């Protein structure tokens, strides 16, 4: 695919039920930036198998029918608002394939789905999602899809840092696409002045979407979980960025994502220079 200089959002789709919603989120984000969407689906092969004898083109042609059908369906559904195209990938490693594709196609953001597990695990959001959050050289949105039929209100619990700013930007994009309102919530221990200061630093990112602010006191997790049930979508910035798995997104976003019964999107901002450096190099060639 030739490179345009437009903002590019990648979305990874697999399950046919969740693929349309994940793609809609990607379209909302791209539309506000006058960008484009690239839909990826991975045909998974075993590391040691007869598949090693075939080229990727043969594997896609002979064994990628189901993935191609899902891909074609969501691409066709999303057409009309922003440029949308699809790409099948072949790999024994889903996270590696998506990370490589983000680099190859110079994507600014990646949208992936999250399915909560019934049993405890050493992984925070799942094996592949954890690796993408840790390694993808672009902004990452991890979405757990809830039962909402539409989007009228969006909750953004506000913390400090670049991930919270991305959460506000994502909420604005979704709100503008759906005519929804955004509520910025800060749960403070006791310093309301500090909470108001923090909200003031974020609130200007939301217009022209409708925006309200709210300061509460009490348990951060319990307050956000309770408030999330009153909104169609909750967008939270990651609160951690360490190298350990349990530090990938932070305790509050993880807990809210698992306990809230509505759609939850966890955002992780790419704070490095690699994506923009790649773009500057390509524009100079």
N, C-alpha and C positions, 0 to 999 in steps of 0.2 A: 504493500500500500504506500503510495506517495505521501510525503509529509506536508500538511498544510501548517500554517502557524497558529491555527485556532486552538483554543483551550480544548483538551481532549479528556473525556471521562470513559474509563473502561468499566465494564460490569461483567462479573463472572456468573454464568447461569448454568444450572444443572437440572434441578428438579422442576418439572413443568408447572407445578402449582405456584412456586415462588418467583419464577423467572420474570413474569410480566411486572410485578411490583418492584423488584430490584431494578429493572430497566426503566420504569417510570421515575424512580428516584434519580437515576443517572441522567435521564432526559431533563428533569427539573433543574439539576445542577448545571448541565451544559447549556440549557436555554438562556439562563440569566447571563452567562459569560459569552453568549453568541458562539458557542463551541459545537462540538460533535461528540457522538457516542460510538464506542467500539465494543460490541458484545462478544465476549469470549466464552467458549465451551470446550472442555477438555475431554478428549477421548483417552481413557486411562488404559494403559497396557501394563502387563506384568514385566518386572525387570528381567526375569529369566523366562522367556517364553518364545514360541515360534514367531511371535510378532516381530522379533528382532530381525527376521529375514526379509521383512517388507519395508518399503519406504513409507513415509508419512502419508504420501498421496494415496498409496494403495490401501493403507489402513483406514483412512477417511472414507474412501470410495466403497470399500467392502464391509466395513464394520461401524462406520460412523452415522448410519442412517437415523437412529433415534436422536442423537445429539444434533444432527443437522436439522431434523424436523423441529426440535425445540428452538434452535437458533433462528431458523427462518421465520417461525411463528412470531417470536418476540420482536425481531427486527421489523417485520411487516407491520405489526401493531404499533410500533413506536414511530414509524415514518410520519413526516408531515410537519413536525415542529422544529427538529434539528436534523442535520445529516446523521444517519445511523447506518452502520455496516456491521457485518458479523465475521468472525474468524474461528475456525475449528483448530484446536491445538492437539498434538499427540504427545503424551508423556506418561511415564510411570510415576511421576511426582507432580501432583496438581499444583502445589504451592510454588515449586520451582518453575513450572511452565508459565504460570501467571506472572511471577516476578520477572522472568525473562521477557515476556510479552510486553509488560509495562515499560521496560527499558527499550525494547526494540521499537515500539510504536510511540515512545516519548509521551506517555500519558501523564496528565496532571493529577488525576484522582482515580481511585479504584473502589468500586462498590461490590461488596460480597455479602452473602447471607450467613446467618448464624442460627443454628438449631440447638436449643438447650438440651443437654443430656440428662437422662433420668438418674444416672449413677455418678458419683464423684469421680474426678479424674485429675491427673497431674497437669492437664492442659486447661487453660483458662477458658477459651472460647471454642476449642477444638484444634486438632493437630494442624490442619492446613491454615485455619484462620489465624491462630497464634503466630505462625511463621510469616504470614503475609503482613500482619500488624508490625512485627519486628523488623522485617526486611524490605518490604516493598518501597522503592525510592520515589514515593509520591504520597499525596494525601490518601488516607484510607477511611472508608465508611463501612462499618459492620452493622448490618440491619437484621433485627429480629422482627419478623412480620406478625402483626396482630390482626384482629378481626375487623378493623375499621372499614366501613364501606366508602368513606370519603374523608377528606381532611378539612375540618373547620377550625381547629385550634391546635397549636404546637407549643409544647413546654420545653424550655431550655434552662436547666439548672446551671447556674453560672459559677465556675471556679476560676482560678487564675491561670494564665498561660496561653500559649498559641492554640492548644487543642480546643479550648473554650471559644476562642475567636472563630475557629473553623465551624464549631457547632452553631454559632449564631449565623454565620454565612450560609450554612446548609439550611437552617430553619427559614431564613429569608427566601431562599430560592424555592423551597417547597411551598411557603406561604404565598408567594407571588403567583405560582403556577395554579394554586387552588383557591385563591381568594380567602385565605385563612388568616387568623390573627396569631401573634406570637406572644407568649408570656415568658419573660425572663425572671427566674426565681433564684434568689440567693438565700441560703439558710445560714444564719450567723450564730455564733456561740453567744455573744453578748454585745459586740461592737457594731451597732447599726450604722454608724457613720462610715466605718470601713466597708460595710456591705453596700451602702449607697454609692460610695466612691467606685467600687468595683463594677457595679451595674452601669454607672455613668460611662465607664470606659468601653462598655459593650453595646449599649442601647443604640448608639449611632450607626452600628453596622446593620441594623435590621430594616430601617426605612428604605424604600417606600412601602414596605409591608407594614400593616398595623402592629403596634407593639405596646405591651403593658409591662410594668415592673412590679415586683413583689418581694418584700423582705420578711422572712420568717425566722423564728428561733426554735431550737429543739434538735432532735436527732436528724442529721442530714439524710441518711438512708431512708428512715421511716417517713420523713416529710416528703421526700421526692417520690417514693413509691406510692404514697397516698394521693399525691397531686397528679401523678402520671395517669391514674385511672380516670381523671376528669378531662383528659386531652386525647386527641386521636394519635398524635405522634409525640414522642419525647426524644430530644436530641441532646446527648451529653458528650462533652469533650473528655478524652482520656485524662486521667489525673496522675499518671505515672509514665515514665519513659526509661526505666532501668533495663538492665540486661537479663534479669531473672524473669521467669515466666509469670510469676505472681505480681510482677511490677509492670506488666505490659499495659494494662488499661486502668488499673486502680480498683480498689474494693467497691466504691460506691457505684460506678458504672456497671461493673459485673453484677452486683446484687440487684440493682434496679432492672437491668436487662432480664434477669432470671425471674424476678417476682412481679414485675408489671405485666398486666394483661392486655396491654395495647402495644402498638409498634414502638420499638426502641431502636435508635441509631446511635452508635458510639463512633466518635470521630477521632482520628489521629492525624495531626498535621505533620507533614514532612518539613522538618526544620533545617535540613541540609541544603547543599547547593547543587547536588547532582542533576536533578531534573532541569533546572533553569540553565545550568552550564551546558547540558546536552542541547538544549534549545538554541542557546546563543551560538554554539558551534555550528549547528545545522543551518541557522539563518545566515551565517557568515559564508557558508560554502556556495 
